[in-house]
């Protein structure tokens, strides 16, 4: 499962598909719950990519 920003959503999906070999569920984190950083940069995480 990945947490990522707007910029790295495609990268996170690619990595998920490479590893798990199926399409991930993508959840948009509500603004007031965005407390984790993107796993690929230092921006605020906006999406959870996983199942
Ligand atoms: Zn990022």
mmCIF file of the protein (N, C-alpha, C, O) and its ligand, coordinates in Angstrom:
data_MODEL
# 
_entry.id   MODEL 
# 
loop_
_entity.id 
_entity.type 
_entity.pdbx_number_of_molecules 
1 polymer     1 
2 non-polymer 1 
# 
_entity_poly.entity_id                      1 
_entity_poly.type                           'polypeptide(L)' 
_entity_poly.nstd_linkage                   no 
_entity_poly.nstd_monomer                   no 
_entity_poly.pdbx_seq_one_letter_code       
;(UNK)(UNK)(UNK)(UNK)(UNK)(UNK)(UNK)(UNK)(UNK)(UNK)(UNK)(UNK)(UNK)(UNK)(UNK)(UNK)
(UNK)(UNK)(UNK)(UNK)(UNK)(UNK)(UNK)(UNK)(UNK)(UNK)(UNK)(UNK)(UNK)(UNK)(UNK)(UNK)
(UNK)(UNK)(UNK)(UNK)(UNK)(UNK)(UNK)(UNK)(UNK)(UNK)(UNK)(UNK)(UNK)(UNK)(UNK)(UNK)
(UNK)(UNK)(UNK)
;
_entity_poly.pdbx_seq_one_letter_code_can   XXXXXXXXXXXXXXXXXXXXXXXXXXXXXXXXXXXXXXXXXXXXXXXXXXX 
_entity_poly.pdbx_strand_id                 A 
# 
loop_
_entity_poly_seq.entity_id 
_entity_poly_seq.num 
_entity_poly_seq.mon_id 
_entity_poly_seq.hetero 
1 1  UNK n 
1 2  UNK n 
1 3  UNK n 
1 4  UNK n 
1 5  UNK n 
1 6  UNK n 
1 7  UNK n 
1 8  UNK n 
1 9  UNK n 
1 10 UNK n 
1 11 UNK n 
1 12 UNK n 
1 13 UNK n 
1 14 UNK n 
1 15 UNK n 
1 16 UNK n 
1 17 UNK n 
1 18 UNK n 
1 19 UNK n 
1 20 UNK n 
1 21 UNK n 
1 22 UNK n 
1 23 UNK n 
1 24 UNK n 
1 25 UNK n 
1 26 UNK n 
1 27 UNK n 
1 28 UNK n 
1 29 UNK n 
1 30 UNK n 
1 31 UNK n 
1 32 UNK n 
1 33 UNK n 
1 34 UNK n 
1 35 UNK n 
1 36 UNK n 
1 37 UNK n 
1 38 UNK n 
1 39 UNK n 
1 40 UNK n 
1 41 UNK n 
1 42 UNK n 
1 43 UNK n 
1 44 UNK n 
1 45 UNK n 
1 46 UNK n 
1 47 UNK n 
1 48 UNK n 
1 49 UNK n 
1 50 UNK n 
1 51 UNK n 
# 
loop_
_struct_asym.id 
_struct_asym.entity_id 
A 1 
B 2 
# 
loop_
_chem_comp.id 
_chem_comp.type 
_chem_comp.mon_nstd_flag 
UNK 'L-peptide linking' . 
ZN  non-polymer         . 
# 
_pdbx_entity_nonpoly.entity_id   2 
_pdbx_entity_nonpoly.name        ? 
_pdbx_entity_nonpoly.comp_id     ZN 
# 
_pdbx_nonpoly_scheme.asym_id         B 
_pdbx_nonpoly_scheme.entity_id       2 
_pdbx_nonpoly_scheme.mon_id          ZN 
_pdbx_nonpoly_scheme.ndb_seq_num     1 
_pdbx_nonpoly_scheme.pdb_seq_num     101 
_pdbx_nonpoly_scheme.auth_seq_num    101 
_pdbx_nonpoly_scheme.pdb_mon_id      ZN 
_pdbx_nonpoly_scheme.auth_mon_id     ZN 
_pdbx_nonpoly_scheme.pdb_strand_id   A 
_pdbx_nonpoly_scheme.pdb_ins_code    . 
# 
loop_
_atom_site.group_PDB 
_atom_site.id 
_atom_site.type_symbol 
_atom_site.label_atom_id 
_atom_site.label_alt_id 
_atom_site.label_comp_id 
_atom_site.label_asym_id 
_atom_site.label_entity_id 
_atom_site.label_seq_id 
_atom_site.pdbx_PDB_ins_code 
_atom_site.Cartn_x 
_atom_site.Cartn_y 
_atom_site.Cartn_z 
_atom_site.occupancy 
_atom_site.B_iso_or_equiv 
_atom_site.pdbx_formal_charge 
_atom_site.auth_seq_id 
_atom_site.auth_comp_id 
_atom_site.auth_asym_id 
_atom_site.auth_atom_id 
_atom_site.pdbx_PDB_model_num 
ATOM   1   N  N  . UNK A 1 1  ? 0.843  -1.192 0.000   1.00 0.00 ? 1   UNK A N  1 
ATOM   2   C  CA . UNK A 1 1  ? 0.000  0.000  0.000   1.00 0.00 ? 1   UNK A CA 1 
ATOM   3   C  C  . UNK A 1 1  ? 0.884  1.250  0.000   1.00 0.00 ? 1   UNK A C  1 
ATOM   4   O  O  . UNK A 1 1  ? 1.845  1.343  0.763   1.00 0.00 ? 1   UNK A O  1 
ATOM   5   N  N  . UNK A 1 2  ? 0.550  2.192  -0.851  1.00 0.00 ? 2   UNK A N  1 
ATOM   6   C  CA . UNK A 1 2  ? 1.361  3.405  -0.967  1.00 0.00 ? 2   UNK A CA 1 
ATOM   7   C  C  . UNK A 1 2  ? 0.554  4.635  -0.607  1.00 0.00 ? 2   UNK A C  1 
ATOM   8   O  O  . UNK A 1 2  ? -0.649 4.709  -0.858  1.00 0.00 ? 2   UNK A O  1 
ATOM   9   N  N  . UNK A 1 3  ? 1.229  5.582  -0.023  1.00 0.00 ? 3   UNK A N  1 
ATOM   10  C  CA . UNK A 1 3  ? 0.651  6.907  0.171   1.00 0.00 ? 3   UNK A CA 1 
ATOM   11  C  C  . UNK A 1 3  ? 1.417  7.841  -0.737  1.00 0.00 ? 3   UNK A C  1 
ATOM   12  O  O  . UNK A 1 3  ? 2.648  7.846  -0.732  1.00 0.00 ? 3   UNK A O  1 
ATOM   13  N  N  . UNK A 1 4  ? 0.709  8.624  -1.507  1.00 0.00 ? 4   UNK A N  1 
ATOM   14  C  CA . UNK A 1 4  ? 1.420  9.478  -2.455  1.00 0.00 ? 4   UNK A CA 1 
ATOM   15  C  C  . UNK A 1 4  ? 0.693  10.785 -2.708  1.00 0.00 ? 4   UNK A C  1 
ATOM   16  O  O  . UNK A 1 4  ? -0.488 10.939 -2.399  1.00 0.00 ? 4   UNK A O  1 
ATOM   17  N  N  . UNK A 1 5  ? 1.439  11.726 -3.283  1.00 0.00 ? 5   UNK A N  1 
ATOM   18  C  CA . UNK A 1 5  ? 0.890  13.028 -3.633  1.00 0.00 ? 5   UNK A CA 1 
ATOM   19  C  C  . UNK A 1 5  ? 0.311  12.974 -5.049  1.00 0.00 ? 5   UNK A C  1 
ATOM   20  O  O  . UNK A 1 5  ? 0.393  11.951 -5.729  1.00 0.00 ? 5   UNK A O  1 
ATOM   21  N  N  . UNK A 1 6  ? -0.279 14.099 -5.480  1.00 0.00 ? 6   UNK A N  1 
ATOM   22  C  CA . UNK A 1 6  ? -0.865 14.200 -6.826  1.00 0.00 ? 6   UNK A CA 1 
ATOM   23  C  C  . UNK A 1 6  ? 0.152  13.812 -7.905  1.00 0.00 ? 6   UNK A C  1 
ATOM   24  O  O  . UNK A 1 6  ? -0.169 13.146 -8.890  1.00 0.00 ? 6   UNK A O  1 
ATOM   25  N  N  . UNK A 1 7  ? 1.389  14.258 -7.673  1.00 0.00 ? 7   UNK A N  1 
ATOM   26  C  CA . UNK A 1 7  ? 2.445  14.091 -8.663  1.00 0.00 ? 7   UNK A CA 1 
ATOM   27  C  C  . UNK A 1 7  ? 2.870  12.635 -8.836  1.00 0.00 ? 7   UNK A C  1 
ATOM   28  O  O  . UNK A 1 7  ? 3.234  12.223 -9.938  1.00 0.00 ? 7   UNK A O  1 
ATOM   29  N  N  . UNK A 1 8  ? 2.825  11.867 -7.774  1.00 0.00 ? 8   UNK A N  1 
ATOM   30  C  CA . UNK A 1 8  ? 3.374  10.517 -7.806  1.00 0.00 ? 8   UNK A CA 1 
ATOM   31  C  C  . UNK A 1 8  ? 2.319  9.427  -7.848  1.00 0.00 ? 8   UNK A C  1 
ATOM   32  O  O  . UNK A 1 8  ? 2.627  8.254  -7.637  1.00 0.00 ? 8   UNK A O  1 
ATOM   33  N  N  . UNK A 1 9  ? 1.074  9.804  -8.119  1.00 0.00 ? 9   UNK A N  1 
ATOM   34  C  CA . UNK A 1 9  ? 0.003  8.808  -8.163  1.00 0.00 ? 9   UNK A CA 1 
ATOM   35  C  C  . UNK A 1 9  ? 0.263  7.747  -9.238  1.00 0.00 ? 9   UNK A C  1 
ATOM   36  O  O  . UNK A 1 9  ? 0.045  6.556  -9.012  1.00 0.00 ? 9   UNK A O  1 
ATOM   37  N  N  . UNK A 1 10 ? 0.729  8.192  -10.403 1.00 0.00 ? 10  UNK A N  1 
ATOM   38  C  CA . UNK A 1 10 ? 0.970  7.224  -11.489 1.00 0.00 ? 10  UNK A CA 1 
ATOM   39  C  C  . UNK A 1 10 ? 2.106  6.269  -11.156 1.00 0.00 ? 10  UNK A C  1 
ATOM   40  O  O  . UNK A 1 10 ? 2.041  5.078  -11.458 1.00 0.00 ? 10  UNK A O  1 
ATOM   41  N  N  . UNK A 1 11 ? 3.143  6.804  -10.533 1.00 0.00 ? 11  UNK A N  1 
ATOM   42  C  CA . UNK A 1 11 ? 4.272  5.975  -10.100 1.00 0.00 ? 11  UNK A CA 1 
ATOM   43  C  C  . UNK A 1 11 ? 3.804  4.929  -9.081  1.00 0.00 ? 11  UNK A C  1 
ATOM   44  O  O  . UNK A 1 11 ? 4.182  3.759  -9.160  1.00 0.00 ? 11  UNK A O  1 
ATOM   45  N  N  . UNK A 1 12 ? 2.990  5.360  -8.139  1.00 0.00 ? 12  UNK A N  1 
ATOM   46  C  CA . UNK A 1 12 ? 2.477  4.438  -7.124  1.00 0.00 ? 12  UNK A CA 1 
ATOM   47  C  C  . UNK A 1 12 ? 1.626  3.331  -7.761  1.00 0.00 ? 12  UNK A C  1 
ATOM   48  O  O  . UNK A 1 12 ? 1.731  2.164  -7.383  1.00 0.00 ? 12  UNK A O  1 
ATOM   49  N  N  . UNK A 1 13 ? 0.793  3.704  -8.719  1.00 0.00 ? 13  UNK A N  1 
ATOM   50  C  CA . UNK A 1 13 ? -0.037 2.702  -9.411  1.00 0.00 ? 13  UNK A CA 1 
ATOM   51  C  C  . UNK A 1 13 ? 0.850  1.710  -10.157 1.00 0.00 ? 13  UNK A C  1 
ATOM   52  O  O  . UNK A 1 13 ? 0.632  0.501  -10.092 1.00 0.00 ? 13  UNK A O  1 
ATOM   53  N  N  . UNK A 1 14 ? 1.846  2.226  -10.861 1.00 0.00 ? 14  UNK A N  1 
ATOM   54  C  CA . UNK A 1 14 ? 2.780  1.356  -11.597 1.00 0.00 ? 14  UNK A CA 1 
ATOM   55  C  C  . UNK A 1 14 ? 3.466  0.368  -10.662 1.00 0.00 ? 14  UNK A C  1 
ATOM   56  O  O  . UNK A 1 14 ? 3.566  -0.822 -10.962 1.00 0.00 ? 14  UNK A O  1 
ATOM   57  N  N  . UNK A 1 15 ? 3.935  0.873  -9.532  1.00 0.00 ? 15  UNK A N  1 
ATOM   58  C  CA . UNK A 1 15 ? 4.638  0.002  -8.586  1.00 0.00 ? 15  UNK A CA 1 
ATOM   59  C  C  . UNK A 1 15 ? 3.692  -1.046 -8.011  1.00 0.00 ? 15  UNK A C  1 
ATOM   60  O  O  . UNK A 1 15 ? 4.068  -2.204 -7.830  1.00 0.00 ? 15  UNK A O  1 
ATOM   61  N  N  . UNK A 1 16 ? 2.476  -0.630 -7.731  1.00 0.00 ? 16  UNK A N  1 
ATOM   62  C  CA . UNK A 1 16 ? 1.496  -1.564 -7.196  1.00 0.00 ? 16  UNK A CA 1 
ATOM   63  C  C  . UNK A 1 16 ? 1.215  -2.670 -8.209  1.00 0.00 ? 16  UNK A C  1 
ATOM   64  O  O  . UNK A 1 16 ? 1.226  -3.854 -7.870  1.00 0.00 ? 16  UNK A O  1 
ATOM   65  N  N  . UNK A 1 17 ? 0.966  -2.276 -9.442  1.00 0.00 ? 17  UNK A N  1 
ATOM   66  C  CA . UNK A 1 17 ? 0.644  -3.247 -10.498 1.00 0.00 ? 17  UNK A CA 1 
ATOM   67  C  C  . UNK A 1 17 ? 1.823  -4.199 -10.729 1.00 0.00 ? 17  UNK A C  1 
ATOM   68  O  O  . UNK A 1 17 ? 1.625  -5.396 -10.939 1.00 0.00 ? 17  UNK A O  1 
ATOM   69  N  N  . UNK A 1 18 ? 3.043  -3.667 -10.690 1.00 0.00 ? 18  UNK A N  1 
ATOM   70  C  CA . UNK A 1 18 ? 4.235  -4.502 -10.832 1.00 0.00 ? 18  UNK A CA 1 
ATOM   71  C  C  . UNK A 1 18 ? 4.302  -5.562 -9.740  1.00 0.00 ? 18  UNK A C  1 
ATOM   72  O  O  . UNK A 1 18 ? 4.614  -6.722 -10.010 1.00 0.00 ? 18  UNK A O  1 
ATOM   73  N  N  . UNK A 1 19 ? 4.012  -5.166 -8.530  1.00 0.00 ? 19  UNK A N  1 
ATOM   74  C  CA . UNK A 1 19 ? 4.144  -6.069 -7.387  1.00 0.00 ? 19  UNK A CA 1 
ATOM   75  C  C  . UNK A 1 19 ? 2.973  -7.029 -7.265  1.00 0.00 ? 19  UNK A C  1 
ATOM   76  O  O  . UNK A 1 19 ? 3.159  -8.237 -7.114  1.00 0.00 ? 19  UNK A O  1 
ATOM   77  N  N  . UNK A 1 20 ? 1.791  -6.496 -7.330  1.00 0.00 ? 20  UNK A N  1 
ATOM   78  C  CA . UNK A 1 20 ? 0.592  -7.280 -7.005  1.00 0.00 ? 20  UNK A CA 1 
ATOM   79  C  C  . UNK A 1 20 ? -0.081 -7.840 -8.267  1.00 0.00 ? 20  UNK A C  1 
ATOM   80  O  O  . UNK A 1 20 ? -0.857 -8.794 -8.202  1.00 0.00 ? 20  UNK A O  1 
ATOM   81  N  N  . UNK A 1 21 ? 0.230  -7.234 -9.397  1.00 0.00 ? 21  UNK A N  1 
ATOM   82  C  CA . UNK A 1 21 ? -0.292 -7.666 -10.694 1.00 0.00 ? 21  UNK A CA 1 
ATOM   83  C  C  . UNK A 1 21 ? -1.807 -7.573 -10.823 1.00 0.00 ? 21  UNK A C  1 
ATOM   84  O  O  . UNK A 1 21 ? -2.438 -8.379 -11.507 1.00 0.00 ? 21  UNK A O  1 
ATOM   85  N  N  . UNK A 1 22 ? -2.370 -6.590 -10.164 1.00 0.00 ? 22  UNK A N  1 
ATOM   86  C  CA . UNK A 1 22 ? -3.741 -6.179 -10.476 1.00 0.00 ? 22  UNK A CA 1 
ATOM   87  C  C  . UNK A 1 22 ? -3.927 -4.708 -10.122 1.00 0.00 ? 22  UNK A C  1 
ATOM   88  O  O  . UNK A 1 22 ? -3.109 -4.105 -9.427  1.00 0.00 ? 22  UNK A O  1 
ATOM   89  N  N  . UNK A 1 23 ? -5.021 -4.155 -10.618 1.00 0.00 ? 23  UNK A N  1 
ATOM   90  C  CA . UNK A 1 23 ? -5.241 -2.722 -10.447 1.00 0.00 ? 23  UNK A CA 1 
ATOM   91  C  C  . UNK A 1 23 ? -5.549 -2.394 -8.985  1.00 0.00 ? 23  UNK A C  1 
ATOM   92  O  O  . UNK A 1 23 ? -6.335 -3.097 -8.350  1.00 0.00 ? 23  UNK A O  1 
ATOM   93  N  N  . UNK A 1 24 ? -4.948 -1.351 -8.454  1.00 0.00 ? 24  UNK A N  1 
ATOM   94  C  CA . UNK A 1 24 ? -5.202 -0.981 -7.057  1.00 0.00 ? 24  UNK A CA 1 
ATOM   95  C  C  . UNK A 1 24 ? -6.495 -0.192 -6.889  1.00 0.00 ? 24  UNK A C  1 
ATOM   96  O  O  . UNK A 1 24 ? -7.055 0.362  -7.835  1.00 0.00 ? 24  UNK A O  1 
ATOM   97  N  N  . UNK A 1 25 ? -6.927 -0.171 -5.666  1.00 0.00 ? 25  UNK A N  1 
ATOM   98  C  CA . UNK A 1 25 ? -8.002 0.739  -5.289  1.00 0.00 ? 25  UNK A CA 1 
ATOM   99  C  C  . UNK A 1 25 ? -7.332 2.063  -4.917  1.00 0.00 ? 25  UNK A C  1 
ATOM   100 O  O  . UNK A 1 25 ? -6.325 2.075  -4.210  1.00 0.00 ? 25  UNK A O  1 
ATOM   101 N  N  . UNK A 1 26 ? -7.882 3.152  -5.384  1.00 0.00 ? 26  UNK A N  1 
ATOM   102 C  CA . UNK A 1 26 ? -7.280 4.456  -5.103  1.00 0.00 ? 26  UNK A CA 1 
ATOM   103 C  C  . UNK A 1 26 ? -8.247 5.272  -4.261  1.00 0.00 ? 26  UNK A C  1 
ATOM   104 O  O  . UNK A 1 26 ? -9.380 5.540  -4.661  1.00 0.00 ? 26  UNK A O  1 
ATOM   105 N  N  . UNK A 1 27 ? -7.776 5.655  -3.098  1.00 0.00 ? 27  UNK A N  1 
ATOM   106 C  CA . UNK A 1 27 ? -8.621 6.413  -2.178  1.00 0.00 ? 27  UNK A CA 1 
ATOM   107 C  C  . UNK A 1 27 ? -8.049 7.810  -2.016  1.00 0.00 ? 27  UNK A C  1 
ATOM   108 O  O  . UNK A 1 27 ? -6.863 7.979  -1.731  1.00 0.00 ? 27  UNK A O  1 
ATOM   109 N  N  . UNK A 1 28 ? -8.893 8.801  -2.198  1.00 0.00 ? 28  UNK A N  1 
ATOM   110 C  CA . UNK A 1 28 ? -8.474 10.178 -1.972  1.00 0.00 ? 28  UNK A CA 1 
ATOM   111 C  C  . UNK A 1 28 ? -8.635 10.482 -0.491  1.00 0.00 ? 28  UNK A C  1 
ATOM   112 O  O  . UNK A 1 28 ? -9.715 10.303 0.071   1.00 0.00 ? 28  UNK A O  1 
ATOM   113 N  N  . UNK A 1 29 ? -7.561 10.942 0.140   1.00 0.00 ? 29  UNK A N  1 
ATOM   114 C  CA . UNK A 1 29 ? -7.604 11.230 1.577   1.00 0.00 ? 29  UNK A CA 1 
ATOM   115 C  C  . UNK A 1 29 ? -8.250 12.599 1.786   1.00 0.00 ? 29  UNK A C  1 
ATOM   116 O  O  . UNK A 1 29 ? -7.830 13.574 1.163   1.00 0.00 ? 29  UNK A O  1 
ATOM   117 N  N  . UNK A 1 30 ? -9.263 12.691 2.652   1.00 0.00 ? 30  UNK A N  1 
ATOM   118 C  CA . UNK A 1 30 ? -9.859 13.997 2.933   1.00 0.00 ? 30  UNK A CA 1 
ATOM   119 C  C  . UNK A 1 30 ? -8.815 14.970 3.478   1.00 0.00 ? 30  UNK A C  1 
ATOM   120 O  O  . UNK A 1 30 ? -7.907 14.567 4.204   1.00 0.00 ? 30  UNK A O  1 
ATOM   121 N  N  . UNK A 1 31 ? -8.945 16.228 3.133   1.00 0.00 ? 31  UNK A N  1 
ATOM   122 C  CA . UNK A 1 31 ? -7.927 17.234 3.473   1.00 0.00 ? 31  UNK A CA 1 
ATOM   123 C  C  . UNK A 1 31 ? -7.599 17.231 4.976   1.00 0.00 ? 31  UNK A C  1 
ATOM   124 O  O  . UNK A 1 31 ? -6.436 17.373 5.356   1.00 0.00 ? 31  UNK A O  1 
ATOM   125 N  N  . UNK A 1 32 ? -8.603 17.073 5.812   1.00 0.00 ? 32  UNK A N  1 
ATOM   126 C  CA . UNK A 1 32 ? -8.356 17.118 7.265   1.00 0.00 ? 32  UNK A CA 1 
ATOM   127 C  C  . UNK A 1 32 ? -7.698 15.846 7.808   1.00 0.00 ? 32  UNK A C  1 
ATOM   128 O  O  . UNK A 1 32 ? -7.324 15.792 8.980   1.00 0.00 ? 32  UNK A O  1 
ATOM   129 N  N  . UNK A 1 33 ? -7.556 14.818 6.953   1.00 0.00 ? 33  UNK A N  1 
ATOM   130 C  CA . UNK A 1 33 ? -6.906 13.569 7.392   1.00 0.00 ? 33  UNK A CA 1 
ATOM   131 C  C  . UNK A 1 33 ? -5.546 13.369 6.732   1.00 0.00 ? 33  UNK A C  1 
ATOM   132 O  O  . UNK A 1 33 ? -4.907 12.332 6.913   1.00 0.00 ? 33  UNK A O  1 
ATOM   133 N  N  . UNK A 1 34 ? -5.114 14.356 5.976   1.00 0.00 ? 34  UNK A N  1 
ATOM   134 C  CA . UNK A 1 34 ? -3.830 14.238 5.266   1.00 0.00 ? 34  UNK A CA 1 
ATOM   135 C  C  . UNK A 1 34 ? -2.695 14.530 6.215   1.00 0.00 ? 34  UNK A C  1 
ATOM   136 O  O  . UNK A 1 34 ? -2.258 15.673 6.343   1.00 0.00 ? 34  UNK A O  1 
ATOM   137 N  N  . UNK A 1 35 ? -2.216 13.493 6.882   1.00 0.00 ? 35  UNK A N  1 
ATOM   138 C  CA . UNK A 1 35 ? -1.157 13.723 7.859   1.00 0.00 ? 35  UNK A CA 1 
ATOM   139 C  C  . UNK A 1 35 ? 0.135  12.992 7.513   1.00 0.00 ? 35  UNK A C  1 
ATOM   140 O  O  . UNK A 1 35 ? 1.156  13.190 8.172   1.00 0.00 ? 35  UNK A O  1 
ATOM   141 N  N  . UNK A 1 36 ? 0.096  12.144 6.480   1.00 0.00 ? 36  UNK A N  1 
ATOM   142 C  CA . UNK A 1 36 ? 1.304  11.415 6.100   1.00 0.00 ? 36  UNK A CA 1 
ATOM   143 C  C  . UNK A 1 36 ? 1.923  12.016 4.848   1.00 0.00 ? 36  UNK A C  1 
ATOM   144 O  O  . UNK A 1 36 ? 1.243  12.634 4.029   1.00 0.00 ? 36  UNK A O  1 
ATOM   145 N  N  . UNK A 1 37 ? 3.242  11.818 4.721   1.00 0.00 ? 37  UNK A N  1 
ATOM   146 C  CA . UNK A 1 37 ? 3.958  12.306 3.549   1.00 0.00 ? 37  UNK A CA 1 
ATOM   147 C  C  . UNK A 1 37 ? 3.875  11.294 2.418   1.00 0.00 ? 37  UNK A C  1 
ATOM   148 O  O  . UNK A 1 37 ? 3.709  10.093 2.630   1.00 0.00 ? 37  UNK A O  1 
ATOM   149 N  N  . UNK A 1 38 ? 3.997  11.826 1.211   1.00 0.00 ? 38  UNK A N  1 
ATOM   150 C  CA . UNK A 1 38 ? 4.179  10.995 0.023   1.00 0.00 ? 38  UNK A CA 1 
ATOM   151 C  C  . UNK A 1 38 ? 5.396  10.097 0.232   1.00 0.00 ? 38  UNK A C  1 
ATOM   152 O  O  . UNK A 1 38 ? 6.392  10.518 0.819   1.00 0.00 ? 38  UNK A O  1 
ATOM   153 N  N  . UNK A 1 39 ? 5.309  8.855  -0.252  1.00 0.00 ? 39  UNK A N  1 
ATOM   154 C  CA . UNK A 1 39 ? 6.434  7.933  -0.074  1.00 0.00 ? 39  UNK A CA 1 
ATOM   155 C  C  . UNK A 1 39 ? 7.550  8.153  -1.091  1.00 0.00 ? 39  UNK A C  1 
ATOM   156 O  O  . UNK A 1 39 ? 8.598  7.510  -1.022  1.00 0.00 ? 39  UNK A O  1 
ATOM   157 N  N  . UNK A 1 40 ? 7.323  9.051  -2.022  1.00 0.00 ? 40  UNK A N  1 
ATOM   158 C  CA . UNK A 1 40 ? 8.319  9.287  -3.071  1.00 0.00 ? 40  UNK A CA 1 
ATOM   159 C  C  . UNK A 1 40 ? 8.921  10.682 -3.009  1.00 0.00 ? 40  UNK A C  1 
ATOM   160 O  O  . UNK A 1 40 ? 9.928  10.947 -3.665  1.00 0.00 ? 40  UNK A O  1 
ATOM   161 N  N  . UNK A 1 41 ? 8.326  11.572 -2.237  1.00 0.00 ? 41  UNK A N  1 
ATOM   162 C  CA . UNK A 1 41 ? 8.875  12.916 -2.064  1.00 0.00 ? 41  UNK A CA 1 
ATOM   163 C  C  . UNK A 1 41 ? 8.420  13.440 -0.703  1.00 0.00 ? 41  UNK A C  1 
ATOM   164 O  O  . UNK A 1 41 ? 7.876  12.682 0.100   1.00 0.00 ? 41  UNK A O  1 
ATOM   165 N  N  . UNK A 1 42 ? 8.632  14.702 -0.441  1.00 0.00 ? 42  UNK A N  1 
ATOM   166 C  CA . UNK A 1 42 ? 8.324  15.248 0.882   1.00 0.00 ? 42  UNK A CA 1 
ATOM   167 C  C  . UNK A 1 42 ? 6.978  15.976 0.939   1.00 0.00 ? 42  UNK A C  1 
ATOM   168 O  O  . UNK A 1 42 ? 6.665  16.639 1.928   1.00 0.00 ? 42  UNK A O  1 
ATOM   169 N  N  . UNK A 1 43 ? 6.188  15.848 -0.128  1.00 0.00 ? 43  UNK A N  1 
ATOM   170 C  CA . UNK A 1 43 ? 4.891  16.524 -0.135  1.00 0.00 ? 43  UNK A CA 1 
ATOM   171 C  C  . UNK A 1 43 ? 3.870  15.768 0.697   1.00 0.00 ? 43  UNK A C  1 
ATOM   172 O  O  . UNK A 1 43 ? 4.066  14.613 1.076   1.00 0.00 ? 43  UNK A O  1 
ATOM   173 N  N  . UNK A 1 44 ? 2.790  16.452 0.962   1.00 0.00 ? 44  UNK A N  1 
ATOM   174 C  CA . UNK A 1 44 ? 1.677  15.846 1.678   1.00 0.00 ? 44  UNK A CA 1 
ATOM   175 C  C  . UNK A 1 44 ? 1.069  14.719 0.853   1.00 0.00 ? 44  UNK A C  1 
ATOM   176 O  O  . UNK A 1 44 ? 0.829  14.883 -0.344  1.00 0.00 ? 44  UNK A O  1 
ATOM   177 N  N  . UNK A 1 45 ? 0.818  13.575 1.488   1.00 0.00 ? 45  UNK A N  1 
ATOM   178 C  CA . UNK A 1 45 ? 0.156  12.471 0.811   1.00 0.00 ? 45  UNK A CA 1 
ATOM   179 C  C  . UNK A 1 45 ? -1.319 12.758 0.605   1.00 0.00 ? 45  UNK A C  1 
ATOM   180 O  O  . UNK A 1 45 ? -2.014 13.162 1.537   1.00 0.00 ? 45  UNK A O  1 
ATOM   181 N  N  . UNK A 1 46 ? -1.797 12.552 -0.612  1.00 0.00 ? 46  UNK A N  1 
ATOM   182 C  CA . UNK A 1 46 ? -3.178 12.888 -0.968  1.00 0.00 ? 46  UNK A CA 1 
ATOM   183 C  C  . UNK A 1 46 ? -3.970 11.619 -1.311  1.00 0.00 ? 46  UNK A C  1 
ATOM   184 O  O  . UNK A 1 46 ? -5.193 11.592 -1.165  1.00 0.00 ? 46  UNK A O  1 
ATOM   185 N  N  . UNK A 1 47 ? -3.279 10.578 -1.762  1.00 0.00 ? 47  UNK A N  1 
ATOM   186 C  CA . UNK A 1 47 ? -3.950 9.336  -2.152  1.00 0.00 ? 47  UNK A CA 1 
ATOM   187 C  C  . UNK A 1 47 ? -3.373 8.142  -1.428  1.00 0.00 ? 47  UNK A C  1 
ATOM   188 O  O  . UNK A 1 47 ? -2.185 8.093  -1.111  1.00 0.00 ? 47  UNK A O  1 
ATOM   189 N  N  . UNK A 1 48 ? -4.250 7.172  -1.171  1.00 0.00 ? 48  UNK A N  1 
ATOM   190 C  CA . UNK A 1 48 ? -3.812 5.858  -0.740  1.00 0.00 ? 48  UNK A CA 1 
ATOM   191 C  C  . UNK A 1 48 ? -4.036 4.922  -1.907  1.00 0.00 ? 48  UNK A C  1 
ATOM   192 O  O  . UNK A 1 48 ? -5.147 4.825  -2.428  1.00 0.00 ? 48  UNK A O  1 
ATOM   193 N  N  . UNK A 1 49 ? -2.991 4.235  -2.317  1.00 0.00 ? 49  UNK A N  1 
ATOM   194 C  CA . UNK A 1 49 ? -3.073 3.287  -3.429  1.00 0.00 ? 49  UNK A CA 1 
ATOM   195 C  C  . UNK A 1 49 ? -2.885 1.885  -2.843  1.00 0.00 ? 49  UNK A C  1 
ATOM   196 O  O  . UNK A 1 49 ? -1.820 1.564  -2.317  1.00 0.00 ? 49  UNK A O  1 
ATOM   197 N  N  . UNK A 1 50 ? -3.910 1.070  -2.935  1.00 0.00 ? 50  UNK A N  1 
ATOM   198 C  CA . UNK A 1 50 ? -3.820 -0.275 -2.367  1.00 0.00 ? 50  UNK A CA 1 
ATOM   199 C  C  . UNK A 1 50 ? -5.191 -0.925 -2.294  1.00 0.00 ? 50  UNK A C  1 
ATOM   200 O  O  . UNK A 1 50 ? -6.144 -0.467 -2.924  1.00 0.00 ? 50  UNK A O  1 
ATOM   201 N  N  . UNK A 1 51 ? -5.275 -1.980 -1.528  1.00 0.00 ? 51  UNK A N  1 
ATOM   202 C  CA . UNK A 1 51 ? -6.567 -2.650 -1.360  1.00 0.00 ? 51  UNK A CA 1 
ATOM   203 C  C  . UNK A 1 51 ? -6.854 -2.924 0.113   1.00 0.00 ? 51  UNK A C  1 
ATOM   204 O  O  . UNK A 1 51 ? -7.899 -3.482 0.445   1.00 0.00 ? 51  UNK A O  1 
HETATM 205 ZN ZN . ZN  B 2 .  ? 5.220  12.771 -4.239  1.00 0.00 ? 101 ZN  A ZN 1 
# 
